[in-house]
Amino acid sequence: MMVLKTLERRAMHGYGIAQRIKQLSDEVFEVEEGSLYPALQRMLIKGWVKAEWRPSENNRRSRYYWLTASGKKQLGAELSEFARVMQAIKQVIQTA
């Protein structure tokens, strides 16, 4: 969900995705390469993202990823499920 959300506004390379999640979470979440790239590969296979090789900001060859229409739909579903789970947790904490 966080990777899809990060790609919602613009295409990014893997390192940029990891850095953005780290930055936005005040360094609470640190996405490791060993989990990020396999996740991106699964998203490619499912059709949630597309990718192409481009030069990065420092002129290195990097693979950029962006959301597809299917990926936007999946992001919406995941955000809805996340809200549902958070509400359930809140209810348990408040009444326990």
LUMMITOR-205888 format. One record per residue: x, y, z of N, C-alpha, C in turn; residue number from 0. Coordinates in pm, 1 decimal. Atoms other than C-alpha are relative to their C-alpha. Layout:
<rs>
        npx        npy        npz       capx       capy       capz        cpx        cpy        cpz     k
          X          Y          Z          X          Y          Z          X          Y          Z   NUM
...
</rs>
This chain:
<rs>
        npx        npy        npz       capx       capy       capz        cpx        cpy        cpz     k
       81.7     -118.2        0.0        0.0        0.0        0.0       86.7      125.5        0.0     0
      -85.6     -118.8       -6.3      276.6      245.7       87.1       74.9       23.0     -130.4     1
      -69.9      -14.4      128.7      462.8      176.4     -236.5      -96.6       52.8     -104.5     2
       99.4      -47.8       95.5      147.7      221.7     -443.4      -32.7      147.0       26.3     3
       32.7     -138.3      -35.7       64.5      543.0     -255.7      114.2       94.5      -39.0     4
     -116.4      -81.3       35.2      418.0      674.2     -311.3        5.1       25.8     -149.9     5
       -1.7      -13.8      145.8      380.9      617.2     -685.2     -124.1       69.8      -55.4     6
      126.4      -58.7       45.4       38.3      781.9     -699.6       20.0      131.2      -76.9     7
      -16.7     -132.5       61.2      168.8     1127.2     -796.6       98.1        3.9     -116.7     8
      -99.3       -6.7      107.3      470.7     1051.6    -1014.6       82.1     -128.0       -5.7     9
      -89.4      114.8       17.6      705.5      788.3    -1152.6      124.4       19.6       85.5    10
     -120.1       -5.1      -83.8      999.3      703.3     -928.6       80.8     -127.3      -19.3    11
      -83.4      120.3       -0.7     1293.7      464.5     -919.8       -3.6      -60.3      139.6    12
        8.7       73.1     -126.0     1326.5      208.2     -643.7       62.6       71.5      117.8    13
      -66.1      -70.5     -109.5     1576.8      401.5     -433.9      -82.1      121.7       42.0    14
       82.9     -116.8      -29.6     1355.9      711.1     -459.0     -124.8      -36.7       77.6    15
      118.4       48.2      -72.5     1052.5      512.8     -343.4       36.0      -25.5      146.0    16
      -43.0       32.7     -136.8     1240.6      382.5      -39.7       30.2      126.8       79.2    17
      -35.0     -125.1      -68.4     1375.0      728.4       46.3     -124.3       82.1       33.2    18
      122.2      -77.7      -21.8     1032.6      891.4        9.8      -81.0      -57.9      115.4    19
       72.9       63.5     -110.4      865.8      639.6      241.9       71.0       28.5      132.0    20
      -78.5      -29.4     -120.7     1145.4      687.4      495.0      -21.0      144.4       43.6    21
       15.9     -142.8      -28.4     1114.2     1066.3      472.2     -140.4       30.3       52.5    22
      137.3      -30.5      -40.1      734.4     1079.1      495.8      -38.8      -62.8      133.2    23
       30.9       67.3     -127.1      730.6      841.5      793.2       88.8       47.4      113.8    24
      -95.3      -49.1     -101.1      987.0     1047.7      986.6       97.3     -109.6       42.1    25
      -98.3      106.8      -15.2     1226.2      753.2      945.0      -48.4     -117.5       85.0    26
       55.4      115.9      -70.9      990.7      507.0     1116.7        5.0     -123.2      -90.3    27
       -2.3      110.7       95.7      963.9      292.6      802.5      124.2        9.0      -86.7    28
     -116.6        9.7       86.6     1276.3      181.8      624.0      -19.5     -121.1      -90.3    29
       27.4      107.8       95.7     1205.5      -20.3      311.6      132.7      -52.9      -51.9    30
     -125.0       62.9       42.2     1487.8     -262.4      242.1       -9.2      -43.1     -146.4    31
       -4.7       41.5      140.9     1594.9     -341.3     -115.0      -48.8     -143.1      -17.7    32
       36.2      141.1        8.5     1543.5     -711.5      -45.6     -149.2      -25.3        4.4    33
      146.2       14.1        2.9     1170.9     -655.3        4.1      -63.3       91.9     -103.9    34
       57.1      -94.8       94.9     1111.5     -353.2     -221.9       -0.4      -53.0     -143.3    35
       -8.0       41.2      140.0     1232.9     -492.8     -553.2      -83.1     -124.5      -31.4    36
       93.1      111.5       26.0     1052.0     -828.5     -522.7     -146.4       46.0        0.5    37
      136.8      -52.7       -3.7      734.9     -634.3     -430.1      -31.7       73.4     -129.9    38
       20.5      -69.8      126.6      776.0     -410.2     -735.1      -15.1      -99.0     -115.3    39
       10.6      102.3      104.7      826.2     -719.3     -952.1     -138.0      -65.9        3.4    40
      134.8       58.6      -11.6      503.2     -873.1     -816.4     -105.4       98.0      -51.8    41
       94.3     -101.5       47.6      323.0     -543.6     -886.4        3.4       12.4     -152.4    42
      -11.1        0.9      146.5      455.6     -547.8    -1243.6      -77.9     -116.9      -59.2    43
       67.5      120.8       48.1      328.3     -903.3    -1293.1     -151.9       14.4       11.9    44
      143.6      -18.6      -20.8      -13.7     -809.1    -1151.1      -56.6      114.3      -83.7    45
       45.8     -110.2       83.6      -28.1     -505.7    -1378.8      -32.6      127.4       76.4    46
       26.8     -118.6      -80.8      -45.9     -252.5    -1095.3       96.0      114.1      -30.3    47
      -98.2     -100.9       39.1      267.5      -71.0    -1212.0       58.5      -36.4     -135.7    48
      -79.4       21.1      120.5      462.0      -29.4    -1532.6      137.6       56.5       30.5    49
     -135.7      -46.1      -25.2      834.8       37.0    -1559.2       74.9       18.9     -130.7    50
      -91.7      -17.7      112.6     1100.6      162.4    -1796.5      133.0       52.1       52.7    51
     -133.7      -46.2      -35.9     1472.4      231.1    -1782.0       18.6      142.7      -50.6    52
      -24.9     -140.5       33.3     1563.4      602.9    -1776.7      123.8       46.4       76.3    53
     -108.3      -58.4      -80.1     1855.8      817.4    -1662.8      -58.7       64.9      126.0    54
       45.5      -59.9     -125.7     1816.0      923.7    -1298.5       51.6      142.7       11.2    55
      -43.5     -137.5      -25.1     1883.2     1266.9    -1148.4      152.2       14.6      -10.7    56
     -146.8       -4.5        6.2     2253.7     1183.3    -1123.7       53.9      -71.8     -124.7    57
      -34.9       54.1      132.0     2254.1     1043.6    -1479.9       39.6     -147.6        1.5    58
      -20.7      144.7       -2.5     2265.7      677.6    -1378.2     -124.1      -66.9      -57.6    59
      112.2       74.0       57.6     2047.7      423.0    -1553.3      -81.8      -62.0      113.9    60
       87.5       47.5     -106.8     1750.8      350.4    -1324.1     -133.1      -43.8      -58.0    61
      131.5       46.4       43.5     1423.6      166.4    -1359.3     -105.8       81.5       73.4    62
      106.6      -82.5      -55.9     1130.6      402.5    -1305.2     -132.3      -74.7       -6.8    63
      128.6       67.3      -13.0      791.6      274.4    -1193.0     -110.5      104.0       10.1    64
      115.9      -87.2      -16.0      446.8      434.7    -1220.8     -125.0      -86.2        6.1    65
      126.1       71.7      -16.7       90.9      333.7    -1137.3      -77.0      -10.9     -130.9    66
       93.6       19.0      109.8     -144.7      191.6    -1395.2     -141.1       26.3       54.4    67
      139.3      -14.5      -44.9     -524.1      229.8    -1382.6      -34.6     -112.3       97.7    68
       22.1      114.0      -89.8     -532.4     -116.1    -1223.5       67.0       22.9      135.2    69
      -70.9      -31.5     -123.8     -276.7       -0.2     -966.4      -74.1      103.0       83.1    70
       79.8     -101.4      -71.7     -490.3      303.3     -877.7     -121.6      -64.4       64.8    71
      115.1       72.4      -55.3     -789.1       72.8     -829.3       43.1      -83.4      120.5    72
      -51.8       81.2     -110.1     -579.5     -159.5     -610.1       34.6       87.6      120.6    73
      -31.7      -92.9     -109.1     -454.9      137.3     -406.0     -127.2       38.7       73.5    74
      127.6      -33.4      -63.2     -815.2      241.3     -341.8      -51.7     -113.1       86.9    75
       45.5      117.5      -77.0     -903.9     -111.2     -227.5       83.7      -18.5      125.9    76
      -87.6       17.2     -115.8     -601.1     -130.1        1.2      -20.6      110.3      103.4    77
       26.3     -109.3      -93.7     -671.2      211.9      154.0     -131.3      -22.4       74.2    78
      128.3       30.5      -64.2    -1031.9      108.5      223.6       15.9     -109.6      104.4    79
      -23.2      109.4      -94.7     -919.7     -214.9      387.4       81.3       47.9      119.9    80
      -81.2      -55.6     -108.4     -658.6      -26.4      591.3      -88.8       80.6       95.9    81
       90.2      -79.6      -84.1     -926.1      217.3      717.7      -90.4      -90.6       82.6    82
       86.0       95.4      -71.1    -1149.4      -76.7      809.6       74.4      -67.0      115.8    83
      -81.2       64.8     -103.5     -871.9     -250.2     1003.7       33.6       98.8      111.6    84
      -32.8     -101.2     -101.2     -769.8       72.4     1180.0     -121.1       29.4       88.5    85
      121.9      -23.5      -77.2    -1131.2      130.7     1286.5      -24.5     -115.1       97.0    86
       18.7      115.8      -86.8    -1152.8     -223.0     1426.1       98.8        2.0      116.0    87
     -100.7       -9.6     -106.8     -827.7     -176.7     1620.3      -39.7      108.1      100.1    88
       41.8     -111.1      -85.9     -952.5      155.9     1756.3     -114.0      -42.8       92.0    89
      112.1       47.3      -79.8    -1276.9       -6.9     1873.0       45.5      -94.1      110.9    90
      -48.5       95.4     -100.8    -1091.7     -286.0     2053.2       77.4       73.3      108.7    91
      -81.3      -74.7      -97.5     -848.3      -45.7     2221.1      -87.6       84.8       91.1    92
       84.2      -89.1      -78.1    -1121.1      191.6     2336.2      -94.9      -74.2       93.5    93
       96.1       72.6      -83.3    -1349.3      -77.4     2477.7       63.2     -108.6       86.8    94
      -63.5      108.4      -75.3    -1097.3     -325.4     2616.3       24.3       35.8      144.8    95
</rs>
